[in-house]
Amino acid sequence: MTIEEVIKAMQAKQSVYYMGDCYDIVYCKESTNGDVAIVQRRSLNNRYDPIEIEPRYLSLEK
């Protein structure tokens, strides 16, 4: 995904996928060093810490 697609998904509260797991987008930023999205794994009973990931690794489908 591009950073623009990640921003649109975040605004629409749409989940994204990374390596088959479902994540919610917490925050994203554009920078000259590289765009970063901070995502948190979606889970019913476990709490996962947010992780930073490059938008190009995310997708809207599994």
C-alpha positions in Angstrom: 0.0 0.0 0.0 1.0 3.6 -0.4 1.0 6.0 2.5 -2.0 7.7 1.0 -3.9 4.4 1.0 -2.9 3.8 4.6 -4.2 7.3 5.6 -7.5 6.7 3.8 -7.9 3.3 5.5 -7.1 4.9 8.9 -9.7 7.6 8.4 -12.3 5.0 7.4 -11.3 2.8 10.4 -10.5 0.0 8.0 -8.4 -2.9 9.1 -5.2 -3.9 7.2 -3.4 -7.2 6.9 0.3 -8.0 7.4 1.5 -11.6 7.0 -2.1 -12.9 7.3 -2.9 -11.1 10.6 -5.4 -8.4 11.0 -4.2 -5.0 12.3 -5.8 -1.7 13.2 -4.0 1.4 12.1 -3.0 3.6 15.1 -1.0 6.3 13.5 0.9 7.0 10.3 3.4 9.6 9.1 5.2 10.6 6.0 8.8 11.5 6.1 11.8 11.8 3.7 13.5 8.9 5.6 10.6 6.6 4.8 6.9 6.4 5.5 5.8 4.6 8.6 2.5 3.2 9.8 2.0 2.2 13.4 -0.4 -0.7 13.6 -1.8 -2.8 16.5 -2.8 -6.4 16.1 -6.5 -7.0 16.4 -7.4 -9.5 19.0 -10.3 -10.3 21.3 -8.5 -11.3 24.4 -4.8 -10.6 24.0 -3.3 -7.1 24.1 -0.5 -6.5 21.6 1.8 -3.6 21.6 1.7 -1.3 18.5 4.4 -1.9 16.0 6.0 0.3 13.3 5.8 -1.0 9.8 6.4 0.4 6.3 3.1 0.8 4.4 4.4 -1.2 1.4 4.1 -4.4 3.6 0.4 -3.8 4.4 -2.6 -4.8 2.3 -6.4 -4.5 2.6 -6.9 -8.3 2.1 -5.3 -11.4 3.4 
